[in-house]
Amino acid sequence: MLGHVRIYYALASFIFAASAAHAGELLPMEAKSVSVGDLKGVAYYTIEKDGFQVVATMESSDSQTPIRFVATLLPGQKSLVSVPQAIGQPELVLEFMRVGDRIAVSAPNLSAIQPGIQRTVAAGD
């Protein structure tokens, strides 16, 4: 029985490491590039007394007015920025998730909608 637990633990560690490769990570007060659909911008977070406050400021290529998205996350919580598409098409989603003492950023359905597009959305540029 203990051998099975070790195998499951090793498998879970491998899956977590593989999924982490498809997600970006934000650092406190360090802006990273993010994009979803036609929206492009930057995101960062600050550590507040009531949680990690995630701030994303984004703009579409055909607009002069940026939008700002703000969410305060506790461990295990996530928040989404979604971009609707044409009727019958699934929305594009940018997901911010607090995992322990970090914020992970991903676009979970982006590659399913646009094959060949890399799922990582927070570049270290």
Steps between C-alpha positions, in 0.01 A plus 500: 500500500780743587656430158179611329500823699855574387411428138196730519708770667767476230236508227328802658835681526571431133155623393537816711845569351370442146201729553719768657697509177184621324428779744675824578567621848481853635735636762399772749522849345664364184287564192481228235347508153160332468256458215170336421327538167562853373573634851866553587655660803679441828414336831658505845395442859560652839485331837223657708377414850183339358668305214700539181360784290536419129488794257483457122487801269415408142405663172380375162678604183195694378438695822672794664335429836665238722310289751621410846408178673561467877441197722617406850573127527538270798684165468317271256284775350498596135363782292430516128514761226289380208466627146182402315529374144258461209170325564564130547868546584630444854629800692873561537609491863798636692520341844678631809530238776659530842700188572652529846725805497498562124265607223480274195371639171365285219259491210343157551290491183715705262679211327173312452356797311809604306720195432869575497474795741712448808296492823756696701383858539740655749832541326819588678572778252 
